[in-house]
Amino acid sequence: MISLPAMEEAILLPREIFESAVTTESPQGIAALVRAPVWSLDDCLRERVPLLLITAGVQDPGNLGTLIRSSEAFGAGGVLMLPGTVSPWNAKCIRASSGSVFRLPVISVQPSEAFARLRERGIRILAASADGAIPATAADLNAPAAMVIGNEGAGVSRELLAECDGAIRIPSPGPVESLNAAVAGSILLYEAARQRAAAARKA
């Protein structure tokens, strides 16, 4: 006997009807209608030394879902989505997040509002960029930080880059020009988590 959490109603459907009711190509056999959590910027800033991810025009739902999942995995306080970013409630995004989208604060914000609030809290805003950027391993990610991941094709725009406090890059010895947005963001989040864990061991 399977024990289910409290819910309004559970319905067992024939496969054909179930597959016609969901949008994913290979559904996992369970679907639910839930109320999405409502977060605020304050929810993202609860940590004493905040670590945040900012998505600027990430359009692939799989990439956004992966970034949300990695943000939770590596201890970020939330994901701030700037205009042009795909909805976190896209079915593919929810699936790629593996449930993190329901637990981690994910909010839509305007750059001016977000950057002003972050600077009030002493949070440094760093864009992921190959141009004029320092290696992430050389950046101090122990301090309060928000890392900006740009559009899959265009990266972080020049206008937005000018608003950031600096730029960081991922050292890549191979002949590849750039990394997938989700991969790049995940590596940068890991590097921040690695630096913070190392600092905690020394304390």
Summary of the structure (lengths in Angstrom):
residues: 203
radius of gyration: 18.6
end to end distance: 49.0
largest distance: 59.5
contacts: 585
relative contact order: 0.17
helix: 37%
strand: 16%
